[in-house]
Amino acid sequence: MRVEIIDIHCHLTFKEYEADREKVIEDARAILKCVVTSGVEPEDGRKALELAESESWHDFVLVSLGLHPIHVVEKSDHEISDYEEFISKNRTRIVGIGEIGLDYYWVRDPMKIKRTESVFEELLELARELNLPVILHLRGEGAIERGLKFVSDADIKRAVFHCFTGKPQLATAICEEGYHISLPASIVRSKTMKKVAKRIPLSALHAETDAPYLSPDTEQKRNVPQQVKVVYEEIARQKKTDFQTVEDAIDANFERMFGRSGL
Ligand SMILES: [Zn+2]
């Protein structure tokens, strides 16, 4: 039987795949149903759209367009508003807005923090206008709590907290607001992530790799989308259920969150 799993967050445009990108995508396609590659800034976003539209990967590589907070600080207001217009124009070619959010780990200067927060608000507003889900990057002390407040204040209906590193209690609060949690392949090394997988309902979970980052295997530096399989396996273990049940549930979650089956 064919395994049909989904990697809802990776970066196939990144330089780590420069030498063998086609093979990486072909290998992923052998076991995955689809992947969502996330643009992190304007240039990367253009690359992601181009990649997704190549004949060979059509309907396998899906795109979300966002502006990672570490890139917000290096762009001018003008560049950001041009990019927002670009996103609006490409509404039908994307499945979500992301990754967007807050990063108190890399962005420490109070003025810069303020700016990342106001751009985050703008991008949430854009997602609401375009009726698209958001994929959230929230890193550093208090970022998840604050991000949750921003998202609910902006009246966002569909949001995924990508690469969730928070405590199980916080995951529960997020699910109670109707939002979803995505767990990465590094779950194999994280007790907290395992607890989150156990605690929150299957109906609010997604799986991702954030490839080329966060490899589950410390020997192998570069991560690839098919490693998302270990997240499904770990969720099944934590839920004391079988792989197929997890696969069906995540498939349904993907449909509810991104409004398409990926086929
Ligand atoms: Zn990412």
Boltz pocket constraint, residues with backbone or C-beta under 6 A from the ligand:
constraints:
  - pocket:
      binder: B
      contacts: [[A, 9], [A, 10], [A, 11], [A, 38], [A, 99], [A, 210]]
      max_distance: 6.0
